[in-house]
Amino acid sequence: MSAVTLELFGDSAWRVPLATGRDPRALLDALRSIPHVVDAVVAEEHALVAFDAASPPLRDDVEAAVGRAFVPATRAPGREHTVPVRYDGLDLEEVARETRMTVHEVVALHEASEYVVATIGFMPGFAYLRGLDARLVLPRRSSPRARVPALAVGIAGPYAGIYPFASPGGWHLLGTAVGFTPFDARAGATLALGDRVRFVPVPP
Amino acid sequence: MSAILVTRVAGVAMVQDAGRPGHMHEGVPPGGALVPELLARANVAARNVPGAAAIESFGTLVLEAREDAFVAFDDGTARPLSAGTSLTIACEGARVRYVAVRGGLDVPELLGGRGTLLVASLGGHEGRPLRRGDLLRAGDAPRVDASMPSAPDLASPIRVVPGPDRRRFPDEALDLLLSSSFVVDARSDRVGVRLTGGPALPRLGSDSGPSSPMVRGAIQVPPSGMAVVLGPDHPTTGGYPVLATVITKDFGSLAARSPGARVRFVTQP
C-alpha cells in the first residue's frame, strides 16, 4: 500500500491525492463516517475532508480510511438509473461534423454506453459520467455558452453529464433529459458516486 | 407571531443563515452568510442564536412590519418595529448588511439549512432573491443571550495557508501573491471574490485534468492569472489550480470588502 499524503487545504480541510484502483463510493462512505469530518468529497484524483478548524479529525482516521478503501470493493453495486433523452441538442450536428459521423451515429453511440458516476461536483446534483465512447471524446467548446438550459444532456472530454440547473457551460449539448430530476430540494442529488446510468432515446 | 413585508428592494437581498454543511458530496456548497460575523452580530442583537436565518442585503431594502416585530442589525443595534411602520436599510458603502428578526426568519429548513442557494433555486424564500410583496414570518425560537462578536477588520492582511497546488505554479507565484496588493472587483459575488489591480499570477501547465474538490477560501488562478477567492456558494469541484487558501477566521474580513477595496495576503503566522 502506498503512503497516504494529507495536503493542507486552508485550515479547515485536507486534500488527499488518490492512486487509481480505489472504490470511490467505499472511500466516500468511509471518510464521511469519521468523527469530526463535516464534509467529504471524492473526485477522480483527490478526496477532500472538511472540518471545523477548531476540532479536526484524527489524521490516522483519514489515512486508515483511504487505506481501507484501497481494498477491492465488497459493497453492493451502485444503483441503476435510466434517463430518457430527447436528442434535440444544439450541438448535435457540430459534434457529428467534428467526429466525422452522422447525427444518427452520434446518438447511437451516446445511448449505447453504460455510464458510471465518477464524481459529483460543479453544482448540486451534477454527475461526471465515465463510459463515453472514445469516438465521442472532444475538447470543451472553445467559447462556453452563457446559459445552458436545465436538463441539457452534454458531453465534454471523456465525460457525459446532465445539467441539473440552467448555468453557464462549455459542454457539447446532445439533448434534453425528460422526466428526470437530478436534484431535489428535500431529497438532494439523485445520482450518487458509483451509480450507473443509461440514456434511452425518446421521440422529439 | 411577527411578520414583515418587503416593500422595496434596490439591489439584491435574500435569506441566509449559518449554511448547509454536510452535502458537498451531492454538489451542494456549504453556503452560509457572506460575512459570518455580521450575520452573528445582527442575530445576537435580536437575541437569536448567531446562525439564525436573517436577511442578507446588497443595496437598499425597505421593510414594513405587518405585525409587531423586533428587528436588529449588523451594527449591533435593535429596535421594535410596530405594525404599519417602515424601515430602510441601505448599504451606504458597506458591502453587505444583515437584518435579523427576533425568533429568526421562518423559512423551510432544506438539507440542513435555511439559506438561499441561487444556482439551485434552493432554500430561503422560495429559492430566490427577495422582491417587493414578499411576506417574511418570524419563527418562535427561544430567546438566547450571547456575547456580541466583533465586526471584521476591513484593512488587515488576509491570512492564507499556501497550496495545495503549489506544483502547478512557478516558485515566484506565491511570492508575487504575498508581496502584491489587489483590488476587489465589482463582479464579485457569493460564488467568489474576484481580484484585479495586481499582477497576473503565473501558472505552469494546463487545466486539462479532472476536476478536484474545492473549498471556500481557495485562491483559484484561471489562465488569465486574475485570482478568484471562492465564496460560500462555490462550485464543489473545479479545474483551476489553487495557489493558497484563506483561513476560516478571515473569510468575513475578505468578503466584507466592497468593490475597489484593497486586499493583501500574508501567510498564517
Interface residues (C-beta under 8 A of the other chain):
Chain A: E7 L8 F9 G10 D11 S12 A13 R15 L28 R32 V38 D39 A40 V41 V42 A43 E44 E45 H46 A47 L48 A50 A53 A118 T119 I120 G121 F122 M123 P124 G125 F126 Y128 P164 F165 S167 F183 A185 R186 G188 A189 A192 L193
Chain B: P21 G22 H23 M24 H25 E26 G27 V28 P30 L110 L111 L117 V119 A120 S121 L122 G123 G127 V160 V161 G163 P164 G209 P210 S211 S212 P213 V215 G217 A218 P235 T236 T237 G238 V242 T245 V246 I247 T248 K249 Q268
